[in-house]
Amino acid sequence: MSRTPLPHGLRFAFGTLTVLPVTVTRWDRETARGGMLCAPVAGLVVGAGAALVGVTLLAMGAGPLLAAVATAAVPAALTRGLHLDGLADTADGLGSGKPAEDALRIMKQSDIGPFGVITLLFVLLAQVAALFQAYEASWARGVLAAVVSATAARLALTLAARTGVPPARPEGLGAAVAGTVPVRGALLVTLAVTVAAAGAGALLGTYDVVRAPLAVLAACASAELLLRHCTRRFGGITGDVFGGLAETAATTALVVLSLG
């Protein structure tokens, strides 16, 4: 079996998960596999960009609250708000209480319903509150929170694209990447991200050596719970669900990093 060259996987990851000017030249399943395995790398870049904006504002004299708001806004800007939109649509679909076919139709509508609005409100408030606490402690903790949460968010997508998770629809991004990642590959990427988080946490102190990887694992666990619920309700995964998983994982990671 031929292997996907790494550049194609990276192009797929950055071209589909960010607005960075990267041209995706291949859309086959093999490239999608490489792209989803590289998703945390895209998250690392998004998180670094968010942290850079936050730290720059602090250096210019802004307070931790403004830095937190900007840090939360950067990932939304770098994804054109697709993950937040997916979260809102997923909340509307789940909140509707309707059968899978009707719920999926609700999720495809362009408007956002009450469940979506409420979910977006509390998720963004939680993210800003956690980032504010991190920046208030130190600029380094703000950077750690931004980078770990964004990377964990994309790691959740790698895990969601693993073999055995079916698509809810025959078309769309969800169908393009669903089931492309071998379980072993997803677990290896999870291990790599967790170890990297521990290494980053070690730069801040003994406590963060444990807290940072726990944030990653908690993010994966919360995303997995949502994934399983969505799979039961909708019959599989969609692009909207991927967005919901990313925001759920990011928020969970930030909350864990704010504890203690």
C-alpha positions in Angstrom: 0.0 0.0 0.0 1.4 3.4 -0.9 1.9 5.9 1.9 0.8 9.5 1.8 3.8 11.9 1.6 3.8 14.0 4.8 3.6 17.3 2.9 0.2 16.3 1.4 -1.0 15.4 4.9 0.1 18.7 6.3 -1.5 20.6 3.3 -4.7 18.8 4.0 -4.6 19.6 7.7 -3.8 23.3 7.3 -6.0 23.7 4.2 -9.1 22.2 5.9 -8.6 23.2 9.5 -7.3 26.7 9.1 -7.6 29.7 6.8 -3.9 29.9 6.2 -3.0 30.1 2.5 -2.3 26.4 1.9 -3.5 24.7 -1.3 -4.8 21.2 -0.9 -3.8 19.3 -4.0 -5.1 15.9 -3.1 -8.5 14.9 -1.6 -8.3 11.1 -1.5 -8.8 9.0 1.6 -5.1 8.4 2.0 -4.4 12.1 2.1 -7.3 12.6 4.5 -5.7 10.1 6.8 -2.4 12.0 6.8 -4.2 15.2 7.3 -6.1 14.1 10.3 -3.0 12.5 11.8 -1.3 16.0 11.4 -4.3 17.9 12.8 -2.6 18.6 16.2 0.3 20.3 14.3 -2.3 22.7 12.8 -3.6 23.2 16.3 -0.1 23.9 17.6 0.3 26.7 15.0 -3.2 28.1 15.8 -2.4 28.1 19.5 1.0 29.7 19.0 -0.7 32.5 16.9 -3.3 33.0 19.6 -0.6 33.1 22.3 1.4 35.6 20.3 -1.5 38.0 20.1 -2.2 37.7 23.8 1.4 38.2 24.9 1.8 41.1 22.5 -1.2 42.9 24.0 0.2 42.3 27.5 3.5 43.8 26.4 1.7 46.8 25.1 0.1 47.4 28.5 -3.3 45.7 28.0 -4.8 43.8 30.9 -5.2 40.0 31.2 -8.9 40.2 30.3 -8.3 41.8 26.9 -5.5 39.4 26.3 -7.8 36.5 27.1 -10.5 37.8 24.8 -8.0 38.2 21.9 -6.5 34.8 22.5 -10.0 33.2 22.3 -10.8 35.2 19.2 -7.7 34.2 17.2 -8.6 30.5 16.8 -12.1 31.5 15.7 -10.6 33.9 13.1 -8.1 31.3 11.9 -10.9 28.8 11.2 -13.5 31.4 9.9 -15.6 30.4 13.0 -16.3 27.0 11.5 -15.7 25.1 14.8 -17.9 27.5 16.7 -20.5 27.2 14.0 -20.3 23.4 14.2 -20.7 23.5 18.0 -23.8 25.7 17.6 -25.3 23.4 14.9 -24.5 20.3 16.9 -26.2 21.8 20.0 -29.3 22.6 18.0 -29.4 19.1 16.5 -29.0 17.5 19.9 -31.3 19.9 21.6 -34.1 19.4 19.1 -34.8 15.9 20.4 -35.9 14.9 16.9 -35.0 11.7 15.0 -31.6 11.6 13.3 -32.8 12.6 9.8 -34.7 15.7 11.2 -31.8 16.6 13.5 -29.3 16.5 10.6 -31.6 18.7 8.6 -31.7 21.2 11.4 -28.0 21.2 11.6 -27.7 22.0 7.9 -29.8 25.2 8.2 -27.9 28.4 8.0 -29.5 30.0 11.1 -28.6 29.3 14.7 -31.3 28.2 17.2 -31.6 28.9 20.9 -29.6 25.8 21.9 -26.8 26.9 19.7 -26.8 30.5 21.0 -26.8 29.4 24.6 -24.0 26.8 24.1 -21.8 29.4 22.3 -22.3 31.9 25.0 -21.3 29.7 27.9 -18.4 28.0 26.0 -16.9 31.4 25.0 -17.4 32.7 28.5 -15.7 29.6 30.0 -12.8 30.0 27.5 -12.2 33.7 28.2 -12.5 33.2 32.0 -10.0 30.4 32.0 -7.6 32.3 29.8 -8.0 35.4 32.0 -7.0 33.4 35.0 -4.0 32.0 33.1 -2.8 35.4 32.0 -3.4 36.9 35.4 -1.0 34.4 36.8 1.7 35.0 34.2 2.2 35.5 30.5 3.8 32.0 30.4 0.7 30.3 31.8 -1.4 32.2 29.2 0.9 30.9 26.5 0.7 27.3 27.8 -3.1 27.5 28.0 -3.5 28.8 24.5 -1.2 26.3 22.9 -2.3 23.2 24.8 -6.0 23.9 24.4 -5.7 24.5 20.6 -3.6 21.4 20.1 -5.9 19.3 22.2 -8.8 20.5 20.2 -7.3 19.2 16.9 -6.2 16.0 18.6 -9.9 15.4 19.3 -10.4 15.5 15.6 -7.7 12.9 15.0 -9.4 10.6 17.4 -12.9 11.2 16.0 -11.6 10.3 12.5 -10.5 6.9 13.7 -11.6 3.6 12.1 -15.0 2.5 13.3 -16.6 5.9 13.5 -19.0 6.2 10.6 -20.2 9.3 8.8 -23.8 10.4 9.3 -24.0 11.6 5.7 -22.5 10.4 2.5 -21.2 13.8 1.6 -19.3 16.6 3.3 -16.0 16.9 5.3 -17.3 14.4 7.9 -17.7 11.8 5.2 -14.3 12.6 3.7 -12.3 12.0 6.8 -14.5 9.6 8.9 -12.8 6.3 9.5 -9.6 7.2 7.8 -7.3 7.1 10.8 -6.1 3.7 12.2 -6.8 3.3 15.9 -3.1 2.6 16.6 -2.1 5.8 14.7 -4.6 7.9 16.7 -3.3 6.5 20.0 0.3 7.2 19.0 -0.6 10.8 18.1 -2.4 11.1 21.5 0.6 9.8 23.3 2.9 12.2 21.5 0.7 15.2 22.2 0.3 14.2 25.9 4.1 13.8 26.3 4.7 17.2 24.6 2.2 18.8 26.9 4.0 17.4 29.9 7.3 18.8 28.5 5.8 22.2 28.1 4.3 22.1 31.5 7.7 21.2 33.0 9.0 24.6 31.9 6.6 26.2 34.4 7.0 24.0 37.3 6.4 20.5 38.8 2.7 20.9 39.1 2.2 21.7 35.5 4.1 18.6 34.4 1.0 16.8 35.6 -1.7 19.4 35.0 -0.8 20.0 31.3 -1.1 16.3 30.2 -4.1 15.9 32.3 -5.7 18.7 30.4 -5.0 16.9 27.2 -6.4 13.7 28.4 -9.5 15.3 29.9 -10.1 17.2 26.6 -10.0 13.9 24.7 -12.3 12.2 27.2 -14.9 15.0 27.0 -14.8 15.0 23.2 -15.1 11.2 23.2 -18.3 11.4 25.3 -19.8 13.9 22.9 -18.6 11.8 19.9 -20.3 8.7 21.2 -23.5 10.6 22.0 -23.6 12.2 18.5 -22.9 8.9 16.9 -25.8 7.3 18.7 -28.2 10.3 17.9 -27.2 11.0 14.3 -25.9 7.6 13.2 -22.4 8.9 12.7 -20.2 12.0 12.5 -20.5 15.2 10.5 -18.4 18.2 9.8 -20.5 20.1 12.4 -19.8 17.4 15.0 -16.1 17.7 14.3 -16.4 21.4 15.1 -18.3 20.7 18.3 -15.7 18.2 19.4 -12.9 20.7 18.8 -14.5 23.4 20.9 -15.5 20.9 23.6 -11.9 19.7 23.9 -10.5 23.2 23.9 -12.8 24.4 26.6 -12.2 21.3 28.8 -8.4 21.7 28.5 -8.7 25.4 29.5 -10.9 24.5 32.5 -8.5 21.9 33.7 -5.5 24.2 33.3 -7.3 26.8 35.4 -7.8 24.4 38.4 -5.5 24.3 41.4 
